[in-house]
Amino acid sequence: MTGPQLSELTEETFDAETSSGVVLIDFYADWCQPCHVQKPILQELAVEQAARVAVKMVDVKTQPGLAARFAVSTVPLLLLLKEGKVVRRLSGVRRKRQLVEELNELSAQG
């Protein structure tokens, strides 16, 4: 399946691109097989939920500072941010339905 390119965050762009709204960030590594399973799920979510959430990626190998900042010890790790603050940490591969439920809960909280 081909989909939108999920944009990569760097230490330089991270704060500016995550400071407002809801952002789902995938911390991943190229060598991580579960990360390859997660990516197409995130691409679908990025298209279907574009009005509600921005989906971004962080490569832990090329962005070790961000990995350290968020204490990433395993990948994939999904962080859900709202207005720049981490509101959920989700370890391991998540199905699209689970991610939509997380977004629904976040929306319900206001």
Stockholm file with secondary structure:
# STOCKHOLM 1.0

chainA/1-110         MTGPQLSELTEETFDAETSSGVVLIDFYADWCQPCHVQKPILQELAVEQAARVAVKMVDVKTQPGLAARFAVSTVPLLLLLKEGKVVRRLSGVRRKRQLVEELNELSAQG
#=GR chainA/1-110 SS CCCCCCEECCTTTHHHHHSSSEEEEEEECTTCHHHHHHHHHHHHHHHHTTTTCEEEEEETTTCHHHHHHTTCCSSSEEEEEETTEEEEEEESCCCHHHHHHHHHHHHHTC
#=GC SS_cons         CCCCCCEECCTTTHHHHHSSSEEEEEEECTTCHHHHHHHHHHHHHHHHTTTTCEEEEEETTTCHHHHHHTTCCSSSEEEEEETTEEEEEEESCCCHHHHHHHHHHHHHTC
//
